[in-house]
């Protein structure tokens, strides 16, 4: 049951990462905010991997062509997903943007069953479905009629991209014959390193001002990277142990943390429908834990 603890920890850290990214997005471009997620995460992930080998010595990973493909695909797709999520912050308030991106649990379940051989119990499917309804309630500003088509499309694309990222991360982890902690740490380090190199190279050529903007905001950039890396350690570890749809459905407790941050730190109001959505998320979490 280690995956439960890793998932809740990841959801908590990701809610803070989203909050820091939301603050950065007011002054920095979408790709610049995306880079903030990775720029300091690489060294942190490297240190974490070294500590794991010091704590539990293990063999070096044997790399296959499939492993390389999954690493590259996950790295690219996560950049796309993050950039889309940052765009959401510009259309709606912070909590709505983060909530829309959580459609990834339902998408991961569908794609996982069709393309990745994922098997879900009927209780698991029920939990995923309930979580999907909760996300829609939380993401619609004035109910069904008030949902912006543009926001909904970008939210669904972001959630789909995050779902593919998670599925490919799990597949990459399963390619390694190592303890689950080491598998997750290797995948994390390689994905983050590749993402950092790609984004830095692109921004140096096309948007050098974004790098300058991050340099001028060192504290917020460091907080974004640190919370992102810690969250990724939790996500990658959990997905090394359990199927992605279950992890992502339980991970929707992130919206609870998001609401708290929205109220206490960003001073935004929570509506009564948000309470109903959170109750449904609690039900979904219980269902996937009992599956």
C-alpha positions, 0 to 999 in steps of 0.5 A, a space after each residue: 500500500 505504499 502507493 497510497 502514501 506516495 500519491 497523497 504526498 505527490 498531490 500535496 506537493 503538486 498543488 503547491 507547484 501549481 500555485 507557484 506556477 500560477 503566480 509566475 504566469 502573471 509575469 512570465 510566458 507559458 514556456 518560461 513557467 514550464 521551464 521553472 518546473 524543471 530548471 532546478 529539479 534535475 539536481 534535486 532528482 540526481 541527489 535523490 538517486 544518489 541517496 537511494 544508492 547509498 541507502 540501498 545499493 543496486 545494479 545500474 539500469 539496462 537500457 532498451 529501445 523501448 525504455 528510450 522511447 518511453 522516456 523521450 515521449 513522456 518528456 515531450 508530452 509533459 512539456 505540452 501538458 504543462 504549457 496547456 495547463 499554464 494557459 488555463 490559468 490565464 482563462 479562469 481562476 487558479 482552482 478552475 485551471 488546475 481542476 480541468 487538468 485533472 481530467 487525466 484520471 479518466 483519460 488515463 483509464 480509457 487509454 490504459 485499457 485500450 492501448 496499455 493493457 491496464 485492467 480495472 475492477 468494476 469498483 475501480 471503474 466506478 471510482 474513476 467515473 465518480 472522480 471524472 464527474 467531480 472534476 467536471 463540477 469543479 471545472 464548470 464556473 456556472 454549471 453545465 451552461 457556464 463551461 467555456 468551450 475554449 477552456 474545456 477543450 484546452 483542459 481536456 487536451 492538458 488532461 490527455 497529455 498528462 495522462 499519456 505522460 503518466 502511462 509512458 512513465 509507468 511503461 518506462 519504469 516497468 522496463 527496468 529490473 530494479 527496486 521500485 524506488 530506483 526505477 522511479 528515480 532513474 525515470 525521473 532524472 532522465 525525463 527531467 534532464 531531457 526536458 530541461 535541455 529541450 526547453 532551455 535550448 528552445 528558449 535561448 533561441 526563441 524567448 531569451 526574455 523568459 529565461 531573464 524573467 525567471 532569473 529575476 524571480 529566483 525564489 519563486 522559480 526555486 520553489 516551483 522546481 522543488 515542489 515539482 520535483 518532490 511531487 514527481 518523486 511521489 507520482 513516479 514512485 506510486 506509478 511504479 507500484 500501481 496502475 495509472 488510473 488508480 493513482 491519478 484518481 486518488 491523486 484528485 485529492 490534490 484539488 482539496 489542497 488546491 482549494 485550501 491554497 486558493 482560499 488561504 494563500 491566493 484569497 479566492 472564494 470557494 463556492 458551494 458546488 466546490 464542496 459537492 465536488 470535493 465530496 465526490 472526490 472523497 468518494 472516488 478516492 475511497 473506491 479506488 483504495 478499496 478496489 
